[in-house]
Amino acid sequence: MAKTKVLITVKTYPVISSKYDELVCTAGFLEDGSWIRIYPIQFRKKSFEEQYKKYDWIELDLVKNKSDFRKESYRPISYDTEIKILEHLDTKSNWLLRKEIVFKKKIHTDINGLISEAKNREIMTSLAVFKPAEILNFTIEKVDRVWDKKKLEKSKQDRSSNLFAQEDEDLFEVVKKLPYKFSYILRDYNGKESKMMIEDWEIGQLFWNCLARHESNESLADKDVKKKYFDDFAKTKDLHLFLGTSQLHHFTGKNPFMIIGTFHPKIETQTSLF
């Protein structure tokens, strides 16, 4: 694919990999509205000038990720591939510039149909824009508070044994693990109910910001996260969800999709011209 222009719309919360240290899955749209996934990227080790934000148009050298069968999956051509930030799409006119790309192709409303597309080896959809008919609830569940010790230790060993490591890499510390799992319970336009975990970086950062504001009171932080995602996004915005499959469970999972981002402009009401 070589030099590729991508509108970044998804950055998942970082995970620990024993092979690559801390990784972020990035996804977005090509200029024609097609989805693309970029993985792996060691995002926080990139220079400040290369640390793109959501809704930045970026340009970088990409090749097909041969370790990932999903058709949308690409990877940087090398570890130190330069990422050039071209421009940022703002929210003026109720996210008009963003909508022109995000809504350019199919918007899914049927979860069973989407899952069938994912498991059809000719179509094999693994990224999608999904419009729920209704968000029924927002759940918060406790999970392990620390990263897998074996992966974390191997990551540290790999860094310490790397003769070419830069000083900033030696000082690099992995991101904190979220102690909670956040999910939407939703209904599609055929009435099917589903529970989907939210993997977006923004929900993780929101939790940490709220926790700091409430002086480490996790109950109050969780309430603020729910207020934003349920009371605001789900009840007052024109909420669309960016969905992506897990590579491991793409063909075997009952529903391999998770929520990897939200798209939430204001609800537009048309007024009569007469």
N, C-alpha and C positions, 0 to 999 in steps of 0.2 A: 504493500500500500504506500510505502515511502512517506513523504511529507503529507501529513493529514491534518485537516482543520476540524476541530471538535468543539461543540458547545457543551461544556461540563454542566450536568444537572444532578449528578449523584456522586457523593463521596460517603462510603460506608465507614462506620466506626472502626478504627484500626484493630487488627488481630495479630497475634503472635504466630510466626511461622518458624519452625526449626531450620528452615532452609534460607529464608530471606529476612530474618529479624521481624520488624514491625511492618505490616503491609496494609495498604488501603486499596479497596476496589473502587475504581472510578468508572463512571459510565456517562454517556451523553449522546448527542445527536450529530450526525453529519449534516452538511448543508441541505441535502435532499430530504431530511427528516428521518433517515434510517438510524436505528440504534447502533451503538458500538460500546463494547466493554474494554477497558484498558487495565490489564493486571499482569504482573505485579508492579506496583510503584511504591518505593520507599519515600513517601511524600514528605515526612517531616525532616528527612535528611537533605531535601532539595534546598537550594539557596532561596533566600527570601524572594528574589525576583522571579523564581520559578514556582512558587507556592500559589497556585491558581485558586480562585474562589468559585463557588457555584455560579453559573451563568456567565463565566468567562469563556470567550472563544480562545482556544489555544491551538498551537501548531507544534507537531512533533513527528519524528520518524517512527512508524509502526510496522510491525510484521505480524502475520497470523500467529496466534499462540497455539502451537501444535500440541501442547500438553492439555489443551481444553477443546473438547469436541464441539462446543457450542459455537454456532456460526458467527455470532457477534463478537467473539473474544479475540482480542489482539494484545500485543505487548510492545513496550518500547524496544527498539532495535538493539539497545545495549543498556547496561546498568546506569551509565552516566549520560544517557540521551538528553539533549537540551530541550527544555520545554519553553516555548515562546508564547507569552500572553499577548494576544492581539487587541482585544477590547472587551468591555463588560456590558452586558445587556441589562438595562435598568428596569424599574417597575412602572415607568410612566405610562399613562393611558391604560391603567389596569393591566399591566404586564403584557402590553400589545406585542412588543418585539419578541418576547419569550414565547407567547402563544403561537406566533407565526411559524416557529420551529416545532414546538412540542405537539401542537395539534395538526401538524402537516399530514400525518398518516393516520392509521387506524387507532381509534380509542375503544378499548374493550369494555364491555358491560356485563359479559357472561363468563363467570369464573370456570364453569365446566368446559366451555368452548375454548377458553385460553389454555387450560390444562391439556385438552386434546391436541391443540396446536403444538404444545411443548413436547408431547410424547410421540407426535407424528415425525418420523425420521426424515421426511422430505421437507417439512416446514421447520420444526424444531425451534419454535419461538422461545427465547429465554429472557427477553426484556420486553416490557410492555407499559403503555399508559393505560391505567384502569380507572374507570369512573364508577364508584359504588353508588347504589341507589340510596343507601342509608348507613351511617355509622351507628351501630347499636350501643357500643360500649368501648371503653379504653381500660385495659387491664395492666396491673403492675405486679410482677412476681419476683421474688427473691431468687438470685442465682449465686454461684460461687463468686467470692469477692477477690480472688487472686487468680492470676494466669496459671496455666498448666506449668508445674515446676520443671518438668523435663524439657519442654520447649524453651522455657525462659533460660534455663541453665545452658542449653546448647547454643542459644543465641548469644549469651555472654561469652562462651568459650570461642565461638566462631569469630567474634569481634576481637577478643584478646589475642588470638593466634594469627590475625590478619596483619602481615608485615606492611601492608600498604594502607592501613587505616589512617584516616586523617584525624587531627586532634579533636575536631568536633564530633567525630564518630565515637572516639574513646569516651567522651563526656555524655554521649547520647543516652537518655533514659526512656524506656518504653512508656507509652501512655497508660494511665490508670485504667483498670478494668471496671466496667460498670457493675454495680452490685444488684442491679435489677434488670428484668426483661420487660420491655414495653410492647404492647400489642393492641391492635384494633380488632374488634369483633364487628363484622360488617355483613350487609345483605346486598346481593347483586340484583340486577333488574329482572331476574327470573325467580327471585325469592330465596335463593340459596344463601345460607349463612356460612361464614368462614371466620376463622381466627388467624390473623397473620401478625408475625413479629415485625417490629420496626427496627431496621438496622442502620438507619441514617446517622451520620456523624452529628448532625445538628441536634438530635434528641439527646445524645450523650453529652454534648457540650452544654445544652440547656440544663440538664440535671446538675452538672458540676457548678454552673453559675448560680443556680437556685440554692444549691447546698451551701455555697460560700455566703450568699446573701442571708441565709437563715442560720448562719453560724453552726453548720454541721448537723442541723436537725433534718434527718432524712425524710421524716413524715411530711414536713412542710414543703420540702423540695419536691417530693413526689406529687403533692397536691398541685403545685405550680405547673409541673410538667403536664398533668392531666388537664388543668385549666387551659393551657395553650393548645394542646392537641385535640381535646374533646370539646370543651366549651367554645373555643375560638375556631380552630380549623374546621372541625366537623359540623358545627352548628351555624356558623355565620359566614363561611367562605365557600366558594365553588371548588370543593376539594376533589382533586384527582391524585391518584397514587402511582408512583413509579414502582413497578414490580420487577423482581429478578429471581431467577431460579438458583438453587444450590447445585453446583456441578455434581456433588456426590449423590444427591437425591433427585436429580433431574428426571430420570426415567423410572425410579423406584418409589419415590414419595407419592403419597396420595394427592397432596398438593405441594409441589416443589417450590412454589413461589413464596417470597417474603417481600415486605415493603422496604424498599431501599431509598425512598425519598417521597416527599409530598410536594404537590403543586397547588397553591392555594390563593389565587387571585380573589378579589371581591366578587360577590354575586352580582351579575349585571341584570338590571330590570329594564325591559323595553317599554318606553312610553309611547302613547298614541300620537301620531302626527296631526290628528284632526280633533 
